[in-house]
Amino acid sequence: MPQTRFLDAVADRLGHPALWGGVVTRAVVAVVSITSAGVLLAASVAPSVSLAAAAVDTVDRQVLSFPPMPEAIGVPRERSVVLARDGSVLAVLHDVENRKLVALAAVPEHVQQAVIATEDAGFLRHRGVDWRAIVRAAVGNFKAGEVTSGASTITQQLVKAAVLRDSSRTVGRKLREAVYATELERRLTKRQILEEYLNLAYFGHGIYGIGTAAEYYFDRRVRDLTVAQGALLAGMLRAPLVNDPIGNPKAARQRRNIVLRQMTVAGFLSQGERRRLARQPLGLQLSEVLPDGNSFFVAYVRHLLKQDPALGPSERARDLTVLRGGLRIHTTLDPRLQRIADRSIRRVLRGPRGPQAALTALDPRSGEILAIAGGPKPYGRGKGHTEVTPAVRGLGSSGRQAGSAFKAFQVVAALEDGISPTYSFAAGARYKTRSRACRDDGRQYTPGNYADAAQGRLDMAAATAKSSNTYFTRLVDVTGPDKLADAANRMGIPADFSEGGGPFCSHVLGTKEVFGLDMAAGYGTLANSGVHCRPFAIAEVSDRQGRTIVRNGGRCERVVERGVADRATRLLRGPIEFGTAAGTAPIGRPAAGKTGTTNNYGDAWFVGYVPQLVA
């Protein structure tokens, strides 16, 4: 029996799941472990067929103690990508391993050849364990008196990284690795093994996988790698830190040229081609740093994904799916509007130590969130940054009081209650409510206007334009706060107005804490003539196979009669055209909106809209 056939026969027995379970003898350990160099050498060169038969019989009788290899070797972690509505990349999300999976068909043949030539020249011949290489390593180790070299095949390296996840140099680990490698060769084709290996491999600088390495070091797709570039990356596999082309370019070039020589020995390159390529510089072209999601919008998207049970049973599991699952997350963000929103804040508020602003914009016709901005303090951790914004739920804030911007919902409640826009009232400096629903701590609620100013007799249009507190307190006194709360909830404000025994008449002046997105959604219902579209930031999420696992959008319903909504919009044009926002809000076309402030200007709001946009 030829030596390699004998050793393959042993490997076949070792790799057969039905034969695992006992303790292998020292002789068998020696056959499959390069650390038992002397005995291995003797076994590999022994001419005795009976010795071969006895060794195989020993494996049959005294089987291995470790369990069978798992049915699945595990899917490599892959980064997820967050995309804007135009397909541009907003963020690349990953944990420790930044990896982009690629199919072997996308890897040029010369890159595959470079890897095989330097990592496992017998890859296409062996069955998972290269006995010839083991003999060579055994001789070297025997002469040195210690383990100075190994003989792991690509298949064994894949087993070590994907199945065992153990880099110890023990006999037991090497034995198990060899057995599993033999079994893996039964399950997968050579191409499948090489694809898994190339996607799993580490290339330094937090870069995993040949596709990511091509992108990082050469700013190109893996299919566009040249022979020299492929040889450089192949040369990094064994020692990515030692052969780092950024930190140690001399060593990296020497290693690349070794790979080119190995490709020539393997018949993949001619001598002339090798000499020409060896003279070339490394030619690095490092890619721009990919966006890491350091923005309020991406932070909100991650918050939403953590709440979606389609991605896992718990928030932690869902977050890991985002960081490792190779998802493509298509969002609704409009990059142009996002830039405008960011500039608008910086133009008004200059420094991070002063007042902070938040802006949320959406399309009222669909509910798509088009921009989320905050500042001037930028998003992030550390001094001078913040991860908190009242623009949306889930980013650290409990919301802010909306002040008089909340009066828009009382306009709708009053119109729905049959109160005419011509309803007039002498809006004095203060108003003492009369209904029992407006009692506050046993006393009637008695708010006043700004600066305690009497405003004379006002109808609904004038009161809306001037933002009369006493007029609107009179309206809620007539309709009751329950109708205000109901209108606000229907239109898109998800707040619980029953907290503390409410609703209260004070809610008409915006004492309830809300978020920017809530207010945009509520006003958006008026912009859309009474049809409320539930806001959403994530349009679709697909997994690494391209299957859609999350899809949003199209959740619209009529919540306010069209006539009521359109009359409310006509009334809300007043603040922009001749009221509290007349000096700053005109945009050269008809628009509606409302200002709002709280005591001592702790919060200042403006919510405005046209049919296509609300912010």
Wavefront OBJ file of the C-alpha trace (Angstrom):
o trace
v 0.000 0.000 0.000
v 1.615 3.380 -0.989
v 2.383 5.599 1.984
v -0.036 8.431 1.178
v -2.845 6.002 0.379
v -2.253 4.289 3.716
v -2.425 7.626 5.560
v -5.505 8.657 3.597
v -7.088 5.377 4.660
v -6.336 6.199 8.286
v -7.797 9.664 7.760
v -10.907 8.179 6.208
v -11.436 6.024 9.274
v -10.764 8.949 11.592
v -13.158 11.134 9.678
v -16.043 8.679 9.775
v -18.544 9.798 12.473
v -19.611 6.244 13.259
v -16.105 5.394 14.478
v -15.721 8.230 17.057
v -16.051 7.714 20.784
v -13.084 6.009 22.542
v -9.489 6.898 23.368
v -6.970 6.618 20.562
v -3.679 4.914 21.210
v -0.341 6.712 21.167
v 0.457 5.113 17.848
v -2.573 6.625 16.107
v -1.967 9.986 17.733
v 1.527 9.858 16.298
v 0.205 9.116 12.824
v -2.022 12.184 12.664
v -0.113 14.656 14.833
v 2.897 16.536 13.522
v 4.096 17.057 17.056
v 4.930 13.328 17.354
v 7.465 13.816 14.640
v 9.666 10.745 14.998
v 6.892 8.178 15.188
v 5.001 9.887 12.377
v 8.043 9.735 10.153
v 8.484 6.033 10.914
v 4.858 5.323 10.134
v 4.920 7.259 6.893
v 7.951 5.464 5.506
v 7.280 1.944 6.849
v 7.074 -0.514 3.923
v 5.073 -3.063 5.853
v 1.534 -3.481 4.612
v 0.751 -5.347 7.815
v 1.800 -2.321 9.861
v -0.579 -0.162 7.825
v -3.377 -2.644 8.295
v -2.678 -2.840 12.021
v -2.772 0.939 12.359
v -6.092 1.193 10.542
v -7.447 -1.667 12.645
v -6.370 0.179 15.793
v -8.399 3.188 14.696
v -11.367 0.908 14.118
v -11.158 -0.648 17.588
v -10.104 2.287 19.726
v -12.070 5.250 18.442
v -11.735 8.891 19.331
v -13.156 10.535 22.435
v -14.285 13.867 20.980
v -17.809 14.411 19.556
v -18.688 14.437 15.872
v -18.171 17.657 13.963
v -21.275 19.890 14.066
v -23.584 19.631 11.092
v -23.061 23.323 10.302
v -19.655 24.948 10.581
v -21.184 28.358 11.223
v -21.734 31.356 8.995
v -19.027 34.033 9.146
v -20.027 37.298 10.707
v -20.729 39.933 8.093
v -21.172 43.663 8.432
v -24.514 45.300 7.682
v -24.995 48.345 5.480
v -27.450 51.193 6.060
v -28.555 52.884 2.842
v -30.299 56.178 2.134
v -33.290 56.343 -0.178
v -30.979 57.083 -3.130
v -28.829 54.012 -2.420
v -25.883 55.907 -0.962
v -24.207 54.384 2.095
v -25.107 56.002 5.401
v -23.311 53.548 7.657
v -21.438 50.265 7.782
v -22.265 48.502 11.047
v -20.137 45.740 12.546
v -18.623 44.631 15.819
v -15.012 43.444 15.991
v -15.042 41.803 12.564
v -15.466 44.110 9.583
v -16.320 41.621 6.862
v -17.984 41.720 3.451
v -18.744 38.242 2.135
v -18.033 37.466 -1.515
v -18.690 34.437 -3.682
v -15.661 32.529 -4.941
v -16.849 33.253 -8.471
v -16.056 36.919 -7.794
v -12.471 36.150 -6.745
v -10.090 36.133 -9.743
v -8.430 32.813 -10.465
v -4.969 34.329 -10.003
v -5.910 35.416 -6.475
v -7.117 31.905 -5.671
v -3.876 30.530 -7.096
v -1.804 32.874 -4.940
v -3.575 31.684 -1.797
v -3.237 28.013 -2.700
v 0.423 28.382 -3.674
v 1.459 29.927 -0.375
v -0.963 28.320 2.088
v -1.592 24.820 0.790
v 0.113 23.741 -2.432
v -1.536 20.325 -2.242
v -5.016 21.705 -1.657
v -6.502 20.316 -4.844
v -5.026 16.828 -4.205
v -5.413 15.992 -0.519
v -8.530 14.956 1.404
v -8.225 17.531 4.161
v -4.855 16.491 5.584
v -1.663 16.764 3.504
v 0.446 13.811 4.622
v 3.407 14.781 2.476
v 3.516 18.190 4.167
v 3.170 16.521 7.553
v 6.203 14.340 6.834
v 8.241 17.368 5.777
v 7.220 19.233 8.935
v 7.875 16.147 11.046
v 11.429 15.849 9.762
v 12.102 19.486 10.544
v 10.574 19.254 13.992
v 12.452 16.038 14.743
v 15.768 17.599 13.810
v 15.037 20.733 15.807
v 13.917 18.816 18.863
v 10.768 20.967 19.107
v 7.766 22.106 17.044
v 9.148 24.708 14.636
v 6.702 24.337 11.739
v 3.242 23.022 11.039
v 1.508 21.500 8.045
v -2.072 22.684 8.335
v -4.019 22.640 5.108
v -6.533 25.275 4.105
v -9.235 22.849 5.219
v -7.598 22.411 8.623
v -7.216 26.175 9.014
v -10.911 26.560 8.232
v -11.806 23.931 10.826
v -9.625 25.636 13.429
v -11.188 29.064 12.796
v -14.815 28.128 12.134
v -15.391 24.981 14.198
v -12.777 24.589 16.930
v -11.964 28.276 17.457
v -8.919 27.092 19.338
v -5.322 28.016 18.470
v -3.585 25.888 21.110
v -0.770 23.611 19.862
v -1.783 20.505 21.769
v -1.841 16.990 20.375
v -5.538 16.690 21.134
v -6.438 19.842 19.263
v -4.335 18.910 16.221
v -5.838 15.439 16.154
v -9.358 16.760 16.321
v -8.556 19.320 13.633
v -7.283 16.602 11.282
v -10.318 14.398 11.828
v -12.752 17.249 11.296
v -10.851 18.410 8.195
v -11.250 14.955 6.661
v -14.958 15.003 7.451
v -15.351 18.529 6.047
v -13.846 17.415 2.747
v -16.668 14.869 2.479
v -19.319 17.500 3.047
v -18.059 20.375 0.912
v -16.422 20.750 -2.459
v -12.959 22.265 -2.766
v -14.502 25.484 -4.104
v -16.871 25.735 -1.174
v -14.012 25.202 1.282
v -11.862 27.843 -0.394
v -14.739 30.333 -0.449
v -15.402 29.823 3.265
v -11.697 30.179 4.019
v -11.246 33.397 2.042
v -14.273 34.984 3.671
v -13.155 34.002 7.151
v -9.489 35.013 6.896
v -8.062 37.981 8.795
v -6.084 40.648 6.927
v -5.130 43.048 9.717
v -6.581 46.418 10.759
v -9.867 44.794 11.763
v -10.422 43.616 8.185
v -11.861 40.140 7.630
v -12.436 38.445 4.291
v -10.806 38.862 0.901
v -13.615 41.136 -0.332
v -13.170 43.587 2.524
v -9.378 43.461 2.165
v -9.582 44.373 -1.534
v -11.813 47.282 -0.639
v -9.647 48.483 2.253
v -6.122 48.176 0.831
v -6.793 48.883 -2.844
v -10.175 50.672 -2.884
v -11.565 48.249 -5.444
v -13.818 45.250 -5.780
v -12.233 41.866 -5.289
v -12.914 40.938 -8.930
v -10.582 43.778 -9.983
v -7.520 42.681 -7.983
v -4.337 42.267 -10.020
v -1.888 39.356 -9.650
v 0.509 41.433 -7.535
v -2.293 42.701 -5.320
v -3.635 39.199 -4.852
v -0.155 37.959 -3.947
v 0.213 40.729 -1.365
v -3.071 39.799 0.316
v -2.260 36.088 0.160
v 1.054 36.814 1.824
v -0.700 38.447 4.770
v -2.711 35.356 5.677
v -0.051 33.646 7.767
v 1.020 36.735 9.745
v -1.105 39.822 9.023
v 0.632 41.970 11.633
v 4.191 41.055 10.578
v 3.368 41.496 6.880
v 1.221 44.608 7.291
v 1.725 46.696 4.121
v 0.831 49.878 5.994
v 2.951 49.442 9.105
v 5.724 47.285 7.641
v 5.812 47.762 3.866
v 9.308 46.275 3.436
v 8.302 42.975 5.031
v 5.021 42.984 3.110
v 6.826 43.390 -0.200
v 9.298 40.623 0.629
v 6.424 38.326 1.545
v 4.533 39.232 -1.641
v 7.548 38.309 -3.720
v 7.840 34.993 -1.897
v 4.227 34.281 -2.864
v 5.002 35.193 -6.484
v 7.914 32.725 -6.420
v 5.643 30.040 -4.948
v 3.128 30.706 -7.722
v 5.918 30.160 -10.250
v 6.938 26.872 -8.624
v 3.286 25.755 -8.727
v 3.100 26.578 -12.439
v 0.740 29.526 -12.075
v 3.263 32.153 -13.256
v 6.175 32.208 -15.665
v 9.610 33.283 -14.477
v 9.454 36.414 -16.608
v 6.068 37.372 -15.217
v 7.294 36.813 -11.670
v 10.342 39.034 -12.164
v 8.217 41.802 -13.683
v 5.651 41.712 -10.868
v 8.324 41.510 -8.155
v 9.687 44.889 -9.281
v 6.333 46.623 -8.804
v 5.691 48.793 -5.726
v 2.943 47.752 -3.325
v 0.580 50.254 -4.913
v -1.703 50.654 -1.912
v -4.738 52.839 -2.384
v -6.440 52.854 0.984
v -10.166 53.394 0.789
v -11.878 56.259 2.513
v -13.114 55.419 5.979
v -16.609 54.011 5.628
v -19.285 55.857 7.592
v -19.790 54.259 10.996
v -23.296 55.515 11.652
v -22.304 58.419 13.866
v -25.565 60.318 13.347
v -28.919 60.776 15.018
v -30.716 59.172 12.091
v -28.635 55.983 12.072
v -28.844 55.809 15.876
v -32.642 55.950 15.540
v -32.590 53.231 12.877
v -30.597 50.985 15.207
v -33.063 51.700 17.997
v -35.949 50.647 15.748
v -34.165 47.468 14.669
v -33.658 46.496 18.304
v -37.432 46.594 18.757
v -38.242 44.389 15.754
v -38.882 40.720 16.660
v -38.145 39.683 13.071
v -34.449 40.112 13.891
v -34.302 38.008 17.046
v -35.922 37.081 20.369
v -34.312 39.860 22.435
v -32.852 43.342 22.003
v -29.346 41.937 22.416
v -29.942 39.223 19.822
v -31.384 41.754 17.384
v -28.447 44.097 17.808
v -26.042 41.225 17.128
v -28.021 40.390 13.988
v -27.487 43.970 12.843
v -23.756 43.892 13.625
v -23.042 40.400 12.285
v -25.885 39.368 9.993
v -24.915 40.960 6.678
v -28.152 42.935 6.434
v -28.960 45.592 3.855
v -31.057 48.199 5.600
v -32.872 50.501 3.181
v -34.004 53.712 4.866
v -36.146 56.670 3.921
v -33.532 59.366 4.533
v -33.139 61.986 1.822
v -29.439 63.018 1.819
v -30.149 66.431 0.290
v -32.781 67.319 2.878
v -30.551 65.956 5.642
v -27.770 68.334 4.577
v -30.229 71.236 4.520
v -31.477 70.328 8.000
v -27.931 70.161 9.378
v -27.017 73.514 7.810
v -30.186 75.152 9.097
v -29.288 74.341 12.688
v -25.663 75.427 12.352
v -26.681 78.680 10.707
v -28.838 79.712 13.671
v -27.013 78.141 16.619
v -23.258 78.536 16.540
v -21.703 76.823 19.540
v -22.133 73.479 21.298
v -22.388 75.078 24.744
v -25.491 77.096 24.016
v -29.063 76.064 23.180
v -29.514 72.841 21.241
v -31.967 72.172 18.443
v -33.668 69.187 16.877
v -35.327 68.906 13.481
v -37.458 66.088 12.097
v -38.832 66.150 8.558
v -41.166 63.687 6.871
v -43.301 63.238 3.790
v -46.917 63.522 5.006
v -48.190 61.588 2.000
v -46.360 58.411 2.973
v -44.962 58.829 6.486
v -41.349 58.487 5.260
v -38.918 60.194 7.624
v -36.678 62.273 5.393
v -34.278 63.843 7.906
v -33.418 63.852 11.592
v -30.986 66.548 12.659
v -29.633 67.780 15.959
v -27.064 70.261 17.088
v -24.993 72.279 17.056
v -23.554 69.701 19.475
v -22.756 66.741 17.176
v -23.895 63.195 17.753
v -21.486 60.949 19.610
v -19.900 60.156 22.932
v -17.413 62.236 24.846
v -16.922 65.879 25.589
v -18.700 68.237 23.242
v -20.958 65.481 21.842
v -24.342 64.078 22.721
v -26.376 60.947 22.036
v -29.589 62.562 23.302
v -32.170 64.309 21.153
v -35.899 65.070 21.543
v -36.351 64.632 17.799
v -37.492 61.010 18.185
v -38.216 58.453 20.862
v -35.479 56.104 21.949
v -32.460 58.430 21.887
v -32.251 59.362 25.539
v -34.814 62.138 25.795
v -38.213 62.072 27.493
v -39.477 64.678 25.037
v -40.129 68.393 25.404
v -43.181 70.493 26.074
v -44.625 71.803 22.816
v -46.103 75.024 24.160
v -48.546 76.760 21.858
v -47.611 74.521 18.923
v -50.062 72.064 20.504
v -52.979 74.418 19.816
v -53.307 72.972 16.298
v -54.923 69.881 17.802
v -57.431 72.025 19.693
v -58.337 73.713 16.426
v -59.285 70.287 15.033
v -61.122 69.301 18.248
v -63.151 72.520 18.144
v -64.042 72.204 14.448
v -65.049 68.572 14.960
v -67.232 69.688 17.873
v -69.131 72.007 15.564
v -67.523 75.252 16.683
v -67.245 77.693 13.777
v -63.990 79.464 12.859
v -65.974 82.693 13.326
v -66.555 81.910 17.008
v -65.383 85.043 18.854
v -64.332 85.657 22.398
v -63.009 88.630 24.359
v -59.510 87.370 25.077
v -58.578 89.120 28.275
v -55.235 88.916 30.007
v -56.333 85.826 31.945
v -59.124 83.307 31.701
v -60.641 81.287 34.517
v -62.073 78.013 33.287
v -65.585 76.963 34.261
v -65.996 73.279 33.458
v -65.317 70.655 36.118
v -62.904 68.952 33.713
v -60.617 71.977 33.956
v -60.113 71.955 37.710
v -56.452 71.840 38.743
v -55.683 70.776 42.345
v -59.228 71.633 43.304
v -59.086 75.055 41.689
v -60.201 76.204 38.278
v -57.389 76.422 35.745
v -56.593 80.123 35.140
v -53.816 80.738 32.576
v -52.837 84.073 31.060
v -51.534 85.450 27.799
v -47.911 86.286 27.145
v -46.947 89.295 29.282
v -50.501 89.197 30.712
v -51.683 91.149 27.670
v -55.378 91.539 26.895
v -55.939 90.878 23.186
v -59.490 92.049 22.623
v -62.211 90.164 20.832
v -60.776 87.460 18.590
v -62.176 84.860 16.224
v -60.433 81.518 15.691
v -58.240 82.775 12.836
v -56.962 85.788 14.745
v -56.508 83.784 17.939
v -54.459 81.180 16.033
v -52.297 83.824 14.353
v -51.663 85.640 17.657
v -51.433 82.395 19.659
v -53.904 83.598 22.287
v -53.673 81.455 25.403
v -56.919 82.704 26.858
v -58.887 82.105 23.634
v -57.662 78.532 23.331
v -58.233 77.857 27.016
v -61.791 79.005 26.416
v -62.060 76.511 23.499
v -60.844 73.556 25.587
v -63.166 74.686 28.391
v -66.052 74.362 25.910
v -65.054 71.125 24.176
v -63.427 69.440 27.157
v -59.833 68.160 27.263
v -60.935 64.635 26.308
v -61.681 65.774 22.753
v -58.314 67.523 22.528
v -56.526 64.355 23.648
v -58.548 62.217 21.232
v -57.757 64.468 18.262
v -54.065 64.546 19.126
v -53.867 60.751 19.494
v -55.658 60.137 16.207
v -53.463 62.583 14.335
v -50.192 61.031 15.477
v -49.354 62.026 19.049
v -48.900 58.717 20.926
v -48.745 60.339 24.366
v -50.848 58.939 27.220
v -52.995 61.878 28.273
v -54.643 59.891 31.077
v -51.486 59.952 33.198
v -52.036 61.608 36.544
v -55.806 61.570 36.150
v -55.856 63.573 32.899
v -56.502 64.719 30.276
v -56.130 68.272 31.581
v -57.137 71.583 30.110
v -53.501 72.722 30.461
v -52.611 70.310 27.658
v -53.968 72.855 25.187
v -50.963 75.038 26.025
v -48.558 72.180 25.341
v -47.676 71.003 28.850
v -47.442 67.379 27.717
v -43.954 66.235 26.729
v -43.780 65.164 23.084
v -41.125 64.493 20.451
v -40.355 66.279 17.218
v -41.467 63.271 15.200
v -44.801 63.221 17.044
v -45.500 66.826 16.169
v -44.413 66.390 12.556
v -46.687 63.366 12.220
v -49.624 65.223 13.778
v -49.284 68.275 11.539
v -48.621 65.927 8.625
v -52.157 64.616 9.022
v -53.422 68.121 8.205
v -50.960 68.462 5.325
v -52.409 65.222 3.934
v -55.995 66.492 4.251
v -56.863 64.381 7.295
v -55.114 61.137 6.315
v -52.526 60.074 8.871
v -49.562 58.034 7.617
v -47.587 56.320 10.343
v -43.986 57.583 10.255
v -41.250 55.113 9.396
v -37.488 55.347 8.856
v -36.804 51.811 7.601
v -38.327 50.905 4.253
v -36.910 47.399 3.957
v -34.370 45.044 5.488
v -32.960 42.117 3.534
v -30.660 39.359 4.747
v -27.385 38.227 3.160
v -29.300 35.974 0.741
v -31.375 38.934 -0.429
v -34.575 37.779 1.273
v -36.774 40.543 2.645
v -37.279 40.139 6.388
v -38.713 43.585 7.234
v -40.884 45.839 5.101
v -42.600 49.060 6.187
v -44.712 51.773 4.643
v -48.179 52.357 3.305
v -49.906 52.415 6.713
v -52.198 55.347 6.144
v -55.756 55.934 7.312
v -58.209 58.789 7.431
v -58.504 60.114 10.977
v -59.942 63.599 10.344
v -62.641 64.530 7.855
v -61.174 66.266 4.827
v -63.270 69.375 5.302
v -62.174 69.752 8.925
v -58.512 69.215 8.029
v -58.569 71.715 5.192
v -60.296 74.384 7.367
v -57.650 73.787 10.059
v -54.927 74.296 7.447
v -56.453 77.611 6.347
v -56.449 78.755 9.981
v -52.834 77.641 10.458
v -51.678 79.776 7.525
v -52.312 82.781 9.758
v -49.249 82.484 12.011
v -46.980 82.510 8.917
v -48.793 85.181 6.939
v -49.587 87.725 9.667
v -48.969 86.164 13.064
v -46.229 84.964 15.413
v -44.085 83.424 12.636
v -44.512 86.189 10.046
v -40.971 87.487 10.419
v -39.120 84.218 9.890
v -41.242 81.498 8.318
v -42.395 82.736 4.834
v -40.982 80.493 2.088
v -42.400 82.107 -1.032
v -45.380 79.787 -1.336
v -48.500 79.042 0.731
v -47.632 77.148 3.889
v -49.158 76.492 7.279
v -47.671 76.125 10.731
v -47.583 77.191 14.333
v -45.036 78.502 16.804
v -44.777 77.459 20.427
v -42.798 78.472 23.490
v -42.786 77.330 27.095
v -42.195 79.293 30.291
v -39.014 81.357 30.254
v -38.332 80.162 26.706
v -37.168 76.789 27.982
v -38.461 75.344 24.690
v -39.196 77.078 21.403
v -41.003 75.307 18.570
v -42.058 75.834 15.020
v -43.925 73.144 13.092
v -44.706 73.927 9.480
v -45.934 72.138 6.395
v -46.795 72.112 2.734
v -48.562 69.157 1.077
v -45.245 67.451 0.280
v -43.249 68.129 3.452
v -43.717 68.696 7.165
v -41.011 69.595 9.674
l 1 2 3 4 5 6 7 8 9 10 11 12 13 14 15 16 17 18 19 20 21 22 23 24 25 26 27 28 29 30 31 32 33 34 35 36 37 38 39 40 41 42 43 44 45 46 47 48 49 50 51 52 53 54 55 56 57 58 59 60 61 62 63 64 65 66 67 68 69 70 71 72 73 74 75 76 77 78 79 80 81 82 83 84 85 86 87 88 89 90 91 92 93 94 95 96 97 98 99 100 101 102 103 104 105 106 107 108 109 110 111 112 113 114 115 116 117 118 119 120 121 122 123 124 125 126 127 128 129 130 131 132 133 134 135 136 137 138 139 140 141 142 143 144 145 146 147 148 149 150 151 152 153 154 155 156 157 158 159 160 161 162 163 164 165 166 167 168 169 170 171 172 173 174 175 176 177 178 179 180 181 182 183 184 185 186 187 188 189 190 191 192 193 194 195 196 197 198 199 200 201 202 203 204 205 206 207 208 209 210 211 212 213 214 215 216 217 218 219 220 221 222 223 224 225 226 227 228 229 230 231 232 233 234 235 236 237 238 239 240 241 242 243 244 245 246 247 248 249 250 251 252 253 254 255 256 257 258 259 260 261 262 263 264 265 266 267 268 269 270 271 272 273 274 275 276 277 278 279 280 281 282 283 284 285 286 287 288 289 290 291 292 293 294 295 296 297 298 299 300 301 302 303 304 305 306 307 308 309 310 311 312 313 314 315 316 317 318 319 320 321 322 323 324 325 326 327 328 329 330 331 332 333 334 335 336 337 338 339 340 341 342 343 344 345 346 347 348 349 350 351 352 353 354 355 356 357 358 359 360 361 362 363 364 365 366 367 368 369 370 371 372 373 374 375 376 377 378 379 380 381 382 383 384 385 386 387 388 389 390 391 392 393 394 395 396 397 398 399 400 401 402 403 404 405 406 407 408 409 410 411 412 413 414 415 416 417 418 419 420 421 422 423 424 425 426 427 428 429 430 431 432 433 434 435 436 437 438 439 440 441 442 443 444 445 446 447 448 449 450 451 452 453 454 455 456 457 458 459 460 461 462 463 464 465 466 467 468 469 470 471 472 473 474 475 476 477 478 479 480 481 482 483 484 485 486 487 488 489 490 491 492 493 494 495 496 497 498 499 500 501 502 503 504 505 506 507 508 509 510 511 512 513 514 515 516 517 518 519 520 521 522 523 524 525 526 527 528 529 530 531 532 533 534 535 536 537 538 539 540 541 542 543 544 545 546 547 548 549 550 551 552 553 554 555 556 557 558 559 560 561 562 563 564 565 566 567 568 569 570 571 572 573 574 575 576 577 578 579 580 581 582 583 584 585 586 587 588 589 590 591 592 593 594 595 596 597 598 599 600 601 602 603 604 605 606 607 608 609 610 611 612 613 614 615
